């Protein structure tokens, strides 16, 4: 059976951030679903809650699992949510998992600082859109530069989503994950702070650090990230 792929985006962005990966997977012949979490993308008029976010991931995974083994891929907030989801005591039908740019426990001083700066940017006249555009234009290749903002930015959901992440028990979830797991981080990613801890706790995990790359590893180095997808897909295919 053909491996199915479910993609879960990060905070503020939407399913459009995965355009390069969706194109690659379709060319490869793997069906792919890129979800919009509540409060994001096509669902920006909805309120973000953890229950609704997990329900979104679960619906996509269980629907895909009716057609084949599932590779779940999450970036940033989507990766944190997916760690918690894959590591549930009632194991979901996930055959392998890629967690990108999310090796940080969202609690304490780090989370408070992140929320502080996010609120400061949100308080700018354009809600920080000008600065965001400036940074993306100077760090992302032309072919992926528009992807993060193509579905709109979830400014209104950002602080609620960040605050809700503090209740996640990621270490407990990681201990329960018993499927192949790849952590993928950019060399300059600020969320690498608990990278060694995550790797030591997870049972069957590998770490891939992409040189000269920021938090936006999927768009900054799309070919490298697509190669990681190929490794994961080949691993699942070999086991089925």
DRENDREN-672407 format. One record per residue (C-alpha): z, x, y. Coordinates in steps of 0.25 Angstrom, whole numbers, plus 2048, in hexadecimal, padded with zeros to 3 digits. Example, Ala and Ser with C-alpha at 12.3 -4.5 7.8 and 13.67 -1.06 7.14 Angstrom:
BEGIN
81F8317EE;81D8377FC;
end
This chain:
BEGIN
800800800;7FD80580E;80880A816;80C801822;81180782F;81B800839;81D806846;829804850;82880885E;83280E867;839809873;831803880;824805879;81D7FC86E;8147FC862;80980286B;81081086A;80B81185C;7FC80F85F;7F881D85A;80081B84D;7FA80D84B;7EC81384C;7EF81E843;7F5815838;7EA80B839;7E0816837;7E881B82B;7E880D825;7F780A827;7FA7FC82C;8047FE838;80D7F5840;8127F984E;81D7F0852;8227EC860;8317EB860;8387E0868;8377E2877;82B7EC876;81C7EB876;8177DD873;8267D8872;82B7DD87F;8307CF883;8397CF877;8487D5877;84A7E1870;8557E0865;8577E9859;8567DD84F;8497D9855;8447E8854;8487E9846;8427DC842;8357E1848;8357ED840;8397E6834;82E7DC835;8237E6836;8287EF82B;82A7E3821;81C7DD824;8167EB822;81E7ED815;8167E180F;80A7EA810;80F7F880C;81980280E;81E80481C;81F810825;82880D831;82681583E;82F81484A;83081B857;83C81D860;843810861;83A80B856;83E81784E;84D814850;84B80684C;843809840;84E81383B;85880883B;84E7FE835;849808829;85880C827;85D7FD825;8667FB819;85C7F0815;8507FA814;8437F581A;8357F7813;83280481A;82C80F812;82C81B81C;83181C82B;82D825837;838825842;83282C84E;83983085B;84682A857;850834851;85B83185B;86782785A;86681D865;87581D86A;87E824873;87B82D87F;86C82E87B;86982087A;87181D887;86982888E;85C822889;85F81488E;86481A89C;85782189E;84F815898;85580C8A2;8538168AE;8448168AB;8448078A9;84A8068B7;83E80C8BD;8348038C5;82A8048BA;8358058AF;8318138AC;8228108A8;81C81A8B2;8258258AC;82282189E;8138218A0;81482F8A7;81B83589B;81182E891;805833898;80A841897;80F842889;807839881;7F883B87C;7EE832883;7EB82A876;7FA825875;7FE825883;7FD816885;803812878;81281287C;810809887;804800882;80D7F587E;8167F588A;8247FC88C;8307F4888;8397F7894;8417EB893;8457EE884;8487FC886;8577FD889;85A7F187F;8537F8874;85A806877;8687FF878;8657F886A;862805863;87080A864;875801858;86B80884E;872810843;866819841;86E824838;87281982E;86481482E;85E82282C;867824820;862818819;85381B81B;84D81F80E;83E81F811;83682B817;83A82D825;833836830;83A83983D;82F83C848;833842855;82D849861;832857864;836852872;83C84586E;849841874;84D839868;84E84585E;85C846861;861841853;85584684C;85D850842;867845840;85D83B83C;856844833;86384882C;86783A82A;859834825;857836816;848838815;84483C823;83B846829;83A84B838;82D84D83F;82E85384D;821853855;82085F85E;81E85D86D;82084E86C;82A844874;83083786F;82283186F;81E838863;81582D85D;80C82D86A;80D83B86E;809841861;80283585A;7FB83E850;80784584C;80F83784A;803831842;80483D839;81283A836;80E82C833;804831829;80F839822;81882D821;80D82481C;80882F812;81783080D;81882080B;80A820805;80E82B7FB;81B8237F7;8148167F4;
end
